[in-house]
Amino acid sequence: MARTTPHDQSPADVRPPLYRRVADQLLGELRDGTAPPGERLPGERRLAEHFGVSRETVRQALDVLRRDGLLTTDRRGSHVALPGPPTASPAPLVFPVGARAAEPRTGDRATVVWAAPPPEHATALGLVPGRPTLMHRFTSAAAGGSGTRTAVTSFSAVALAEVEELARYRDRADGVACAQLRRAYDWMRTAGLTLHHRDTITLQPDAASVRVVRRVHDQYARPLEITDLLVDTRRDALVYEFTLPAAG
């Protein structure tokens, strides 16, 4: 009886190594728009969890894409190098929802505190009830005290682990010092997170105010933040502005 030797196998029967398969899968996700050109990828640990492999396998997969010129790496991490419009193309989205201008204005007040969030926030972020996290409190009022807006934001453990700029605020979260986080969404995108926003707008019973609840998650459906905004609509308008890049 003839014995089969490795030389009898056709190239089609040889399965590529695991790191090569991970590289191909990651490349497919990048081409599908998971991370736009220029955006930073999540860290090796997060990618390992996403693909269910070891960090060493992820490291080898990234090396493959790097050699093919599809990733670039610097001290801040690995960035997508596929052709396409850069991540800086869209106009920046100001944080928090309801902020009226790209720069703070008279009557705006923003602070951060390290505390247990409201139960609704804890549930949305997957936090254990009573567990503290970084919370941002924002108040804005026009001249004369009209058009008051108040917003409370709670950040998830994922956001604090992935976004260095946010994590730095833990030691300054005294609830007193001014803490403008207007570039929070830019920081998240720079950290390699694709942001998905869901805003729920509800008219309050007094018919003079509107409640807006914004939930943001990333490309892996991990919650990043939830914001609860209350707007006095008797003297003010709530404006949403979006910029979409041209096709092609």
Secondary structure, 3 states (H helix, E strand, C coil): CCCCCHHHCCHHHCCCCHHHHHHHHHHHHHHCCCCCCCCECCCHHHHHHHHCCCHHHHHHHHHHHHHCCCEEEECCEEEECCCCCCCCCCCCCCCCCCCCCCCCCCCEEEEEEEECCCHHHHHHHCCCCCCCEEEEEEEECCHHHCCCEEEEEEECHHHHHHCHHHHHHHHHCEEEEECCCCCHHHHHHHCCCCCEEEEEEEECCCCCEEEEEEEEECCCCCEEEEEEEEEECCCCCCCCCCCCCCCC
